[in-house]
Amino acid sequence: MTELFSLNNKTALVTGASRGLGQAIAIALAAAGAKVLCASSQPNGCHETLAAIAAANGNALELTADLSDEVAVATLADKALALGPVHILVNCGGTIFRAPAHQFPMQEWHKVIAVNLDAAFLLSQRLGAQMIERKQGKIINIASMLSYSGGITVPAYTASKHAIAGVTKALANEWAQHNIQVNAIAPGYFSTDNTAALQADTARNAAITARIPAARWGEPEDLAGAAVFLASQASDYVNGHVLAVDGGWLAR
């Protein structure tokens, strides 16, 4: 049974692997046996992730790309493919900007959409073409609770995460025939840099925690099992699904 979850002889590209959710996913995939290409926006940005993987006798390399730059994203795909077949793609890199909708700067709108949506689609397109030729592949997009609801003062982020859920289903519809599984993980409220403002807001933090049946915010490591499942052959008949890892938030 454990072989179902083994990622031995697989290579995974994980964006946003420098910290938070992406770091935890990269470490989990490496622990399951994958060679992990850890991507971040800054040179040497993934040094902590690589050190953690190396300490556990895993295999990882670092790549760098500004996900808001379409050319840089295409180059990232080319560099990853130049290292050999990429069997697993995890689109975790993301950004958020908070402002009231009537004051939301269009520059920030375009940046959020570029990082959270455009980069994920372009990487899926580039790596997916090779997966189609090979007749095998796994793509995991990181959605959000804001793939289901509207949020407050984060219209661009909400739009991007609704779109990620839709793109996940659209790609699954086209690529399932090629033995490629495209799914998403929708994290609930996790303790990361992106949610620092919410965590610091005493009233909203308390309201959020009160609604979570697990009675706590998630930690990045809580995504490890879901990521390994969707990256492994254990999920070969799971396609176009958005898996909520939310402590029961949606069930409340």
N, C-alpha and C positions, 0 to 999 in steps of 0.2 A: 504493500500500500504506500509506503514512503516514497517509492519510485515515482508515483503519480505526481509528487510535488518537487521532484528533483529538477534542478536547473543545470546539472552538469553538462558541459560542452555547449552551453548557450552563451550568447553575448547580449547584454542589455545596454541600451542607451537611456540614461535617466537625466532629464533636465531639472534644474533647480536643486541639484544634489549637494549644494554647499551647506545647507542647514535645514532644520525643520522637517517637514514631511518628506521632501525629496531625499534628504540625508538618511532618514530612517528607512525609506524604501530601498535605497541603494545598498545599505548595509544588510537588509533582509535578503535581497536577491543574491548578494555575494555569499551570504551564509548558506543559501540553498544550492550554491555551486556555480552560479553564473560569473562570467567575467563582466565587470560593470564599467562602462564608460560614463564617468561622472562629469556632467556639464554644468558650468556656472558662468556668470557674466564677467567675473574678474579672474585674471591670471592667478593661479595658486589659491583660488577661492575654495577649492574642495580639499585642501590639505588635511583638515580634521577628519573628513569622511574617508579619505584614502588611508589615513593613519589607523582609523578604527577597523577598516577592512583588513589591512595588513596585519594588525595585531591578532586578528582572528584567522590568520592564514588564508585570507581571501585574495582575489585577483581584481585589481582595478586600475584604471588609467584616468587622467583628467583631460577634458577638452573645454575650450572656452568659446563663448559666443554671446553677444548682446541680442537677446530674443526680440527686441524691438526693431532690429535691423534685418530686413528680409534677406539681404545679401549675406549677412553673417550667419543667418539660420541655414541658408542653402549650403554655405561653406561647411557648417557644422555637420550637416548630413553627409556631405562628400568626404569629410575627414573620418567620420565614423565608418562609412562603407569601405574606405580605403584600408581599414584595419581588418577587414573580413566581414562575413555575413553578420548582420544584426538581426537576431531572432526576436528580441523583445524591445519595444519602445515604450517608455513611460514619460508622458508629457506632464511634468509636474511644475516646471518653471512658471511663476506667475507674479503678478503685482496687483496692488490695490491703491486707489486714491479716494479719499473721502471729502466730499463737499456737497452742500445742498444742490439738488438738481438744477434749480434756476440759476445757480452760480457756477456750475461745473465747467471748468476750462476745457475747451475742445482739444487742446494739445494733450491734456491728460486722458481724455476720452480715447483719442487715437492710440496713445501709448498702451493703455490697458488692453484695448482690443488687439493690438499688434502682438503683445507679449502672451496674453492668455488664450487667444483664439487663432490668429494668423500663424504664429510660430508652430502651434500644435498641428494645424492642418498641413502646413508645408512639410514638416518633418514626417508626418504620416504619409503624405503623398510620395516623398522621395524614398523613404525606407519601405513603404508599402509596395512600390513598384518592384523592388527586389524580392519582397516576400511573395508577391504574386508569381514571379518566375520560379521561386523555390517551392511554391505550394505549401507554405507554412509560415506562421508568424503570430505574434501577440502584440496588440497595442492597448495600452492602458492610459486613458485620459483622466486627469484629476478634475472632477466636477466640484460641487459644493452644495450646501443646504440652499444657497441662493440660485441653484438650478431649479428650485421648486418655488421659492418665494421671492419677494421683491427687495427685502432689506431696507435700510435707511441710509441715505447719503452716499450710496455706492452704486449709482445707476450703471456705470460702465462695467464694473465688476459683475453685477447681476446679469447684464446683457451678455457678457462673454461666457458666463457659466451656464446660462440657459442655452446658448449656442453650442457649447461644448457637448452638452447632453444630446443635442440634435445631430451634430456632426458624428458623434459616436454611433448613433443609430444608422445614419446615412451610410457611413463607411462599412458598418457591419452588413447592411443589406447588399452592398456591392461585392464585398470581399469574402463573405462566408463561403461562397462556392470555391474559393481558392484555399480553403483550410486556414483562413486568417480570422482570429477572434479579436474583435474590437469592442472593448468594454470600458466602463468608467467607474471610478470610486468617488463617491460624494462624502467627504469627511463632514462630520458634524462640527461642533465648536471645539477646536483644538488649541492648545497653548503654543502659539507660534508668533513670530514677528508680525505677521499680517493681522493678528487679532489683538495686538498689544493695546490698542486704543480701547477696545471693548473690555479687556481684562482690567484696565485701569479705571474704567467707569463703574464705580461701586454699585450704582443702582441697576445698570444693565447687566453687569456680571451676575449679580444676585438673581435677577429675573431669568436670565438664561440658564443658570445652574438649577434653579427651581423647576424648570420645565424638562430637564434631562432626567429620565428615569434612573439612569446610572448614578445620578447625583454628583457628577464631576465632569470637568472638561476632559477631552481626550488628550493623550500624550502621543507624540509622533510614532512611537513604537506600536501603538494600537493599530496602525495600518499594516504592519508587517505581514500578518496572516492573509489578509485580503489581497495584498500585492502579490505574494508568492502564489496563491491560488490562481489568480487571473493570469499570471505569467507562465504557469505550468500546464502540463497535459491534463491535470485534474479538471480544467475548465474548457476542455476541447469542444463541449457542446453548449457552452455559454456564450452568447453573442448579442451585442446591442443592448447589454444590461447596464444599468446604473446602480451600483451597489452602495447603499448607504451604510457608512460606519459612523454611527452617530450617538451611541449610547441609548438609543430609543427615542431620540428627539422627534422624528417623524411620526412615531406611533402614539405620541402623547395627545 
